[in-house]
Amino acid sequence: MLELTMATVSGTDAGATAGMLMADAPSEPGAVLRVGRDRSVCRLATPDDWLFVSRVHLEFLCGPEGGWQVTWLRGSQSDPSSEVRLVVGEYAQTIAYGGTVQLPKGGAGEIVIVDRTGPRSVNVGFYHEA
């Protein structure tokens, strides 16, 4: 099972959890959870006017062995207006535009989408059951 929580943070709201959204999916091969602005395909949707987030920005996919990975999907722009980081405990890693990273099995962490043009971020916490 992969559990996601999402909070949108703007300016002085840092640390706020109001408006937190949640989604989960069983660890079955082919299971998918998406994060972005398009509510028709994303289980976790950001505000429509947060254009630093693509229509479908992040895709969490369960592989054949029950492990999960996250991909920062390439959008319509060649140069994205955001940065994406994976944070697990003290470890932090930038995810490349179009890149994929394995999530630790039995672990928890956060994927942070940061607006390059202003003090806004989307914080997606994850917990991957072992």
N, C-alpha and C positions, 0 to 999 in steps of 0.2 A: 504494500500500500504506500502510495506517495500522497502526502498531505501538504497543501499549499495554503498560505495566508498572504493576503496582499493589502498593503496600506499605501495610499498616495500621500506624499508629504510635500508641503509647499511653504517656502519662506520660514516664518517663525514657528511653524507647527512641528518642528523637528521633535521626534519622539512620540508624537500623537498616534493613537491607535483608533481614533474615531473613524467609522466608515470602513473598518477592516472587512475584507471579503475572504471567503474560504472555499476551497474545492479539494476534492480527493479523487483518486482512481486506484483500482486494484493493480498490483504488480503482475499483470498478465501481458505477454508479448503483444506489441502493437497498440497498447493503451496510450492515449495521448491527452495531454492537458495543454491549453494554449493561453497566452497572456497577450493582450493588445487592445486596440480601440474598437475592433469589430465584434460587437456583441453576438452576432450570428454564428461565429466560429470559436470565440474565446470564452472559456469558462470564467476567467477573471478579466474584467474589462476596466480600462482606465477612462478618465473623462475624455469626451470627444474632442475637446479643444487642446489636449495635450499632444501636440503634433510631433514632439520629440520621440513619441512612442508610435511605432508602425501599426498598421491595421492588425497585423499578426506579428508580434515582436519576438516573443519567446515561445519555443515549443519543447515541452517535456515529453519524451518518448521512452516507453519501456521496451527494452531489448529482449532477445530470445531467452536469456538466462534470468530474467526478472530484475535486471539492473536498469536504473534510469539514467538518462542523459538529458542535457538541456542544450538547445541550439538557438543562437541569436540569428534569426532568419534575416536574410538580406531584403531590404525594402526597395522602394522605387528610386531612392536617392543613392548615388555612388558614394557619397560621404555622409555618414549618419550624423544627426544632431544630438546624439546621446552617447554615453559610454555604459558598458555593462560589466559588472564585477561579481565574482563568486566569492563569498566570505564564509569560511568554515572555521570557527574558533579564532585563533590568531592568524590563520592562513587566509590570504587574499590573492585573487588572481583575476586579471582582466580577461574577459572573453572577447576574442576577435570577432569583428563584424563578419557574419556568416560562419562563425566557428562553433564547434561542439565540445562540450566538456562532460565527463562522466560525474555523476553525483555519488558521494560516498554511501555505500549500503549500510543501513543501520545508523545513519548519521543525520545531523541537522545543520542547517546553515541558512544563508540568505543570498538571493540574487538581487543586486541593486542596479536599477536603470537610472542614470543621472543625466539630467538635462544639461547640455553644454552651454546653453544660453541664459540660464537663470537658476535660482535656488529651488529647484523642484526635483523630486525623485519618486520612483516607484520601488517599494521594498517588498520583495516576494520571499517570504520565509518558507523553508521546506523541511519536512521530516520524512525520511525514507526508512520505513520499517525493515528490519533485517529478515 
